[in-house]
Amino acid sequence: MNLEQWRKRAGYSQASFGMSLIPPVTQGLVSQWELGAVRMTLDYALQTEKVSNGDVTPQDCADMFKPEFSQNVA
């Protein structure tokens, strides 16, 4: 499942989701993950899977990254 879809369904803002991770991340970084501009690390992907009770898998997190997006944002 897509992180943004899960997060909205679960009632998390980008900021509150970021604060649920260890160490916490900013709302801006969660936004960049969801846009595909920045790749989520494996550690955060595994934490995301745990926070979402398995609804968002590490593969889902990896699939968010769009390398072509990050190349165009110079």
N, CA, C and O atoms as CSV, one atom per row, in Angstrom:
chain,resi,resn,atom,element,x,y,z
A,1,MET,N,N,0.843,-1.175,0.000
A,1,MET,CA,C,0.000,0.000,0.000
A,1,MET,C,C,0.891,1.242,0.000
A,1,MET,O,O,1.985,1.239,0.564
A,2,ASN,N,N,0.423,2.257,-0.616
A,2,ASN,CA,C,1.113,3.528,-0.696
A,2,ASN,C,C,1.155,4.186,0.689
A,2,ASN,O,O,0.151,4.199,1.401
A,3,LEU,N,N,2.318,4.733,1.069
A,3,LEU,CA,C,2.470,5.360,2.383
A,3,LEU,C,C,1.477,6.504,2.569
A,3,LEU,O,O,0.840,6.601,3.619
A,4,GLU,N,N,1.338,7.360,1.580
A,4,GLU,CA,C,0.439,8.503,1.718
A,4,GLU,C,C,-1.004,8.048,1.933
A,4,GLU,O,O,-1.707,8.593,2.784
A,5,GLN,N,N,-1.443,7.060,1.172
A,5,GLN,CA,C,-2.806,6.550,1.338
A,5,GLN,C,C,-2.998,5.962,2.738
A,5,GLN,O,O,-3.995,6.245,3.403
A,6,TRP,N,N,-2.038,5.141,3.181
A,6,TRP,CA,C,-2.145,4.540,4.501
A,6,TRP,C,C,-2.153,5.615,5.577
A,6,TRP,O,O,-2.969,5.581,6.498
A,7,ARG,N,N,-1.231,6.573,5.450
A,7,ARG,CA,C,-1.081,7.609,6.460
A,7,ARG,C,C,-2.374,8.407,6.623
A,7,ARG,O,O,-2.804,8.684,7.743
A,8,LYS,N,N,-2.980,8.770,5.514
A,8,LYS,CA,C,-4.231,9.527,5.571
A,8,LYS,C,C,-5.358,8.685,6.153
A,8,LYS,O,O,-6.153,9.178,6.953
A,9,ARG,N,N,-5.431,7.430,5.760
A,9,ARG,CA,C,-6.467,6.536,6.279
A,9,ARG,C,C,-6.300,6.315,7.779
A,9,ARG,O,O,-7.285,6.214,8.510
A,10,ALA,N,N,-5.049,6.241,8.232
A,10,ALA,CA,C,-4.766,6.002,9.646
A,10,ALA,C,C,-4.849,7.281,10.486
A,10,ALA,O,O,-4.778,7.221,11.713
A,11,GLY,N,N,-4.999,8.432,9.831
A,11,GLY,CA,C,-5.145,9.682,10.559
A,11,GLY,C,C,-3.850,10.357,10.959
A,11,GLY,O,O,-3.836,11.198,11.858
A,12,TYR,N,N,-2.759,9.995,10.298
A,12,TYR,CA,C,-1.472,10.618,10.573
A,12,TYR,C,C,-1.258,11.794,9.621
A,12,TYR,O,O,-1.531,11.692,8.425
A,13,SER,N,N,-0.770,12.905,10.158
A,13,SER,CA,C,-0.242,13.958,9.298
A,13,SER,C,C,1.179,13.545,8.919
A,13,SER,O,O,1.721,12.599,9.491
A,14,GLN,N,N,1.780,14.239,7.969
A,14,GLN,CA,C,3.173,13.927,7.647
A,14,GLN,C,C,4.043,14.154,8.874
A,14,GLN,O,O,4.953,13.372,9.147
A,15,ALA,N,N,3.766,15.224,9.617
A,15,ALA,CA,C,4.570,15.545,10.802
A,15,ALA,C,C,4.410,14.471,11.879
A,15,ALA,O,O,5.399,14.026,12.462
A,16,SER,N,N,3.168,14.053,12.145
A,16,SER,CA,C,2.965,13.062,13.211
A,16,SER,C,C,3.537,11.704,12.822
A,16,SER,O,O,4.049,10.982,13.677
A,17,PHE,N,N,3.457,11.348,11.541
A,17,PHE,CA,C,4.079,10.098,11.109
A,17,PHE,C,C,5.589,10.180,11.299
A,17,PHE,O,O,6.202,9.245,11.815
A,18,GLY,N,N,6.187,11.289,10.887
A,18,GLY,CA,C,7.632,11.463,11.052
A,18,GLY,C,C,8.067,11.362,12.500
A,18,GLY,O,O,9.139,10.831,12.790
A,19,MET,N,N,7.240,11.869,13.419
A,19,MET,CA,C,7.563,11.819,14.846
A,19,MET,C,C,7.414,10.415,15.420
A,19,MET,O,O,7.941,10.134,16.496
A,20,SER,N,N,6.704,9.526,14.720
A,20,SER,CA,C,6.534,8.155,15.212
A,20,SER,C,C,7.752,7.278,14.926
A,20,SER,O,O,7.838,6.150,15.411
A,21,LEU,N,N,8.687,7.797,14.139
A,21,LEU,CA,C,9.879,7.036,13.766
A,21,LEU,C,C,11.029,7.345,14.726
A,21,LEU,O,O,11.029,8.377,15.398
A,22,ILE,N,N,12.008,6.438,14.781
A,22,ILE,CA,C,13.155,6.604,15.677
A,22,ILE,C,C,14.437,6.500,14.858
A,22,ILE,O,O,14.680,5.445,14.272
A,23,PRO,N,N,15.274,7.541,14.787
A,23,PRO,CA,C,14.985,8.872,15.290
A,23,PRO,C,C,13.900,9.541,14.445
A,23,PRO,O,O,13.710,9.192,13.279
A,24,PRO,N,N,13.192,10.504,15.039
A,24,PRO,CA,C,12.117,11.178,14.310
A,24,PRO,C,C,12.658,11.906,13.079
A,24,PRO,O,O,13.814,12.328,13.042
A,25,VAL,N,N,11.795,12.042,12.078
A,25,VAL,CA,C,12.150,12.801,10.873
A,25,VAL,C,C,11.161,13.958,10.728
A,25,VAL,O,O,10.091,13.959,11.337
A,26,THR,N,N,11.535,14.926,9.923
A,26,THR,CA,C,10.705,16.109,9.730
A,26,THR,C,C,9.553,15.836,8.777
A,26,THR,O,O,9.568,14.876,8.007
A,27,GLN,N,N,8.561,16.700,8.851
A,27,GLN,CA,C,7.442,16.656,7.901
A,27,GLN,C,C,7.975,16.778,6.481
A,27,GLN,O,O,7.484,16.116,5.566
A,28,GLY,N,N,8.976,17.620,6.302
A,28,GLY,CA,C,9.547,17.823,4.969
A,28,GLY,C,C,10.143,16.562,4.380
A,28,GLY,O,O,10.003,16.310,3.183
A,29,LEU,N,N,10.807,15.768,5.205
A,29,LEU,CA,C,11.388,14.523,4.700
A,29,LEU,C,C,10.296,13.531,4.340
A,29,LEU,O,O,10.403,12.845,3.323
A,30,VAL,N,N,9.243,13.439,5.154
A,30,VAL,CA,C,8.128,12.550,4.814
A,30,VAL,C,C,7.522,12.984,3.483
A,30,VAL,O,O,7.186,12.141,2.651
A,31,SER,N,N,7.381,14.282,3.279
A,31,SER,CA,C,6.866,14.798,2.016
A,31,SER,C,C,7.766,14.395,0.850
A,31,SER,O,O,7.274,13.980,-0.200
A,32,GLN,N,N,9.074,14.515,1.029
A,32,GLN,CA,C,10.013,14.142,-0.032
A,32,GLN,C,C,9.938,12.653,-0.336
A,32,GLN,O,O,10.045,12.254,-1.495
A,33,TRP,N,N,9.755,11.820,0.696
A,33,TRP,CA,C,9.573,10.384,0.456
A,33,TRP,C,C,8.333,10.147,-0.388
A,33,TRP,O,O,8.375,9.420,-1.381
A,34,GLU,N,N,7.231,10.765,0.013
A,34,GLU,CA,C,5.960,10.543,-0.687
A,34,GLU,C,C,5.995,11.067,-2.117
A,34,GLU,O,O,5.362,10.491,-3.002
A,35,LEU,N,N,6.721,12.142,-2.349
A,35,LEU,CA,C,6.854,12.677,-3.709
A,35,LEU,C,C,7.789,11.834,-4.573
A,35,LEU,O,O,7.749,11.918,-5.801
A,36,GLY,N,N,8.629,11.023,-3.933
A,36,GLY,CA,C,9.588,10.207,-4.663
A,36,GLY,C,C,10.902,10.905,-4.914
A,36,GLY,O,O,11.724,10.429,-5.697
A,37,ALA,N,N,11.111,12.050,-4.244
A,37,ALA,CA,C,12.324,12.826,-4.463
A,37,ALA,C,C,13.523,12.260,-3.709
A,37,ALA,O,O,14.666,12.431,-4.133
A,38,VAL,N,N,13.259,11.584,-2.588
A,38,VAL,CA,C,14.322,11.040,-1.736
A,38,VAL,C,C,13.981,9.594,-1.414
A,38,VAL,O,O,12.830,9.261,-1.134
A,39,ARG,N,N,14.995,8.743,-1.457
A,39,ARG,CA,C,14.799,7.328,-1.139
A,39,ARG,C,C,14.762,7.125,0.375
A,39,ARG,O,O,15.610,7.647,1.099
A,40,MET,N,N,13.779,6.367,0.845
A,40,MET,CA,C,13.686,6.026,2.261
A,40,MET,C,C,14.719,4.953,2.572
A,40,MET,O,O,14.902,4.020,1.789
A,41,THR,N,N,15.393,5.078,3.706
A,41,THR,CA,C,16.375,4.062,4.096
A,41,THR,C,C,15.661,2.773,4.503
A,41,THR,O,O,14.471,2.780,4.820
A,42,LEU,N,N,16.398,1.684,4.487
A,42,LEU,CA,C,15.832,0.399,4.887
A,42,LEU,C,C,15.353,0.442,6.334
A,42,LEU,O,O,14.300,-0.109,6.653
A,43,ASP,N,N,16.114,1.091,7.209
A,43,ASP,CA,C,15.699,1.180,8.615
A,43,ASP,C,C,14.337,1.854,8.732
A,43,ASP,O,O,13.465,1.357,9.445
A,44,TYR,N,N,14.140,2.971,8.047
A,44,TYR,CA,C,12.851,3.652,8.109
A,44,TYR,C,C,11.758,2.846,7.411
A,44,TYR,O,O,10.601,2.886,7.830
A,45,ALA,N,N,12.106,2.122,6.361
A,45,ALA,CA,C,11.116,1.279,5.682
A,45,ALA,C,C,10.630,0.166,6.610
A,45,ALA,O,O,9.442,-0.153,6.639
A,46,LEU,N,N,11.557,-0.418,7.367
A,46,LEU,CA,C,11.174,-1.468,8.319
A,46,LEU,C,C,10.332,-0.893,9.455
A,46,LEU,O,O,9.383,-1.532,9.912
A,47,GLN,N,N,10.677,0.310,9.912
A,47,GLN,CA,C,9.863,0.962,10.941
A,47,GLN,C,C,8.473,1.304,10.402
A,47,GLN,O,O,7.479,1.178,11.117
A,48,THR,N,N,8.408,1.732,9.151
A,48,THR,CA,C,7.125,2.059,8.525
A,48,THR,C,C,6.241,0.825,8.461
A,48,THR,O,O,5.039,0.892,8.723
A,49,GLU,N,N,6.848,-0.304,8.111
A,49,GLU,CA,C,6.087,-1.553,8.078
A,49,GLU,C,C,5.515,-1.870,9.462
A,49,GLU,O,O,4.367,-2.298,9.583
A,50,LYS,N,N,6.315,-1.660,10.493
A,50,LYS,CA,C,5.863,-1.947,11.854
A,50,LYS,C,C,4.759,-0.979,12.289
A,50,LYS,O,O,3.744,-1.406,12.838
A,51,VAL,N,N,4.952,0.313,12.047
A,51,VAL,CA,C,3.956,1.320,12.436
A,51,VAL,C,C,2.633,1.078,11.712
A,51,VAL,O,O,1.562,1.287,12.282
A,52,SER,N,N,2.710,0.637,10.455
A,52,SER,CA,C,1.495,0.423,9.658
A,52,SER,C,C,0.916,-0.982,9.821
A,52,SER,O,O,-0.009,-1.362,9.103
A,53,ASN,N,N,1.456,-1.744,10.757
A,53,ASN,CA,C,1.001,-3.134,10.973
A,53,ASN,C,C,1.069,-3.968,9.701
A,53,ASN,O,O,0.203,-4.805,9.445
A,54,GLY,N,N,2.113,-3.728,8.908
A,54,GLY,CA,C,2.340,-4.510,7.699
A,54,GLY,C,C,1.616,-4.016,6.460
A,54,GLY,O,O,1.772,-4.594,5.384
A,55,ASP,N,N,0.818,-2.946,6.591
A,55,ASP,CA,C,0.093,-2.439,5.420
A,55,ASP,C,C,1.017,-1.787,4.399
A,55,ASP,O,O,0.759,-1.855,3.197
A,56,VAL,N,N,2.095,-1.152,4.869
A,56,VAL,CA,C,3.077,-0.535,3.976
A,56,VAL,C,C,4.364,-1.331,4.141
A,56,VAL,O,O,5.004,-1.279,5.191
A,57,THR,N,N,4.733,-2.057,3.114
A,57,THR,CA,C,5.903,-2.933,3.177
A,57,THR,C,C,7.176,-2.178,2.786
A,57,THR,O,O,7.098,-1.101,2.196
A,58,PRO,N,N,8.341,-2.734,3.108
A,58,PRO,CA,C,9.580,-2.117,2.635
A,58,PRO,C,C,9.608,-1.986,1.106
A,58,PRO,O,O,10.167,-1.022,0.582
A,59,GLN,N,N,9.016,-2.938,0.396
A,59,GLN,CA,C,8.960,-2.825,-1.064
A,59,GLN,C,C,8.107,-1.627,-1.477
A,59,GLN,O,O,8.459,-0.907,-2.412
A,60,ASP,N,N,6.990,-1.414,-0.786
A,60,ASP,CA,C,6.161,-0.237,-1.068
A,60,ASP,C,C,6.975,1.041,-0.873
A,60,ASP,O,O,6.871,1.983,-1.659
A,61,CYS,N,N,7.780,1.058,0.179
A,61,CYS,CA,C,8.616,2.232,0.450
A,61,CYS,C,C,9.653,2.425,-0.651
A,61,CYS,O,O,9.895,3.551,-1.087
A,62,ALA,N,N,10.260,1.343,-1.097
A,62,ALA,CA,C,11.250,1.435,-2.176
A,62,ALA,C,C,10.605,1.903,-3.472
A,62,ALA,O,O,11.214,2.650,-4.239
A,63,ASP,N,N,9.376,1.467,-3.717
A,63,ASP,CA,C,8.679,1.827,-4.957
A,63,ASP,C,C,8.301,3.305,-5.018
A,63,ASP,O,O,8.004,3.814,-6.099
A,64,MET,N,N,8.307,4.002,-3.889
A,64,MET,CA,C,7.973,5.430,-3.898
A,64,MET,C,C,9.040,6.254,-4.601
A,64,MET,O,O,8.727,7.282,-5.202
A,65,PHE,N,N,10.303,5.817,-4.536
A,65,PHE,CA,C,11.408,6.606,-5.068
A,65,PHE,C,C,11.346,6.665,-6.585
A,65,PHE,O,O,11.211,5.642,-7.257
A,66,LYS,N,N,11.447,7.878,-7.112
A,66,LYS,CA,C,11.441,8.107,-8.553
A,66,LYS,C,C,12.740,8.818,-8.922
A,66,LYS,O,O,12.818,10.043,-8.827
A,67,PRO,N,N,13.762,8.068,-9.341
A,67,PRO,CA,C,15.044,8.698,-9.619
A,67,PRO,C,C,14.954,9.814,-10.651
A,67,PRO,O,O,15.705,10.787,-10.583
A,68,GLU,N,N,14.045,9.678,-11.599
A,68,GLU,CA,C,13.913,10.732,-12.616
A,68,GLU,C,C,13.413,12.032,-11.997
A,68,GLU,O,O,13.734,13.112,-12.492
A,69,PHE,N,N,12.625,11.943,-10.911
A,69,PHE,CA,C,12.130,13.127,-10.217
A,69,PHE,C,C,13.294,13.857,-9.562
A,69,PHE,O,O,13.420,15.075,-9.690
A,70,SER,N,N,14.141,13.115,-8.862
A,70,SER,CA,C,15.236,13.735,-8.128
A,70,SER,C,C,16.248,14.379,-9.069
A,70,SER,O,O,16.911,15.343,-8.688
A,71,GLN,N,N,16.377,13.865,-10.288
A,71,GLN,CA,C,17.308,14.461,-11.259
A,71,GLN,C,C,16.770,15.783,-11.795
A,71,GLN,O,O,17.550,16.643,-12.204
A,72,ASN,N,N,15.450,15.959,-11.800
A,72,ASN,CA,C,14.853,17.172,-12.336
A,72,ASN,C,C,14.695,18.287,-11.306
A,72,ASN,O,O,14.268,19.390,-11.645
A,73,VAL,N,N,15.034,18.005,-10.063
A,73,VAL,CA,C,14.835,18.986,-9.003
A,73,VAL,C,C,16.149,19.642,-8.609
A,73,VAL,O,O,16.388,19.829,-7.417
A,74,ALA,N,N,16.967,19.982,-9.506
A,74,ALA,CA,C,18.292,20.535,-9.192
A,74,ALA,C,C,18.255,21.958,-8.799
A,74,ALA,O,O,19.297,22.546,-8.509
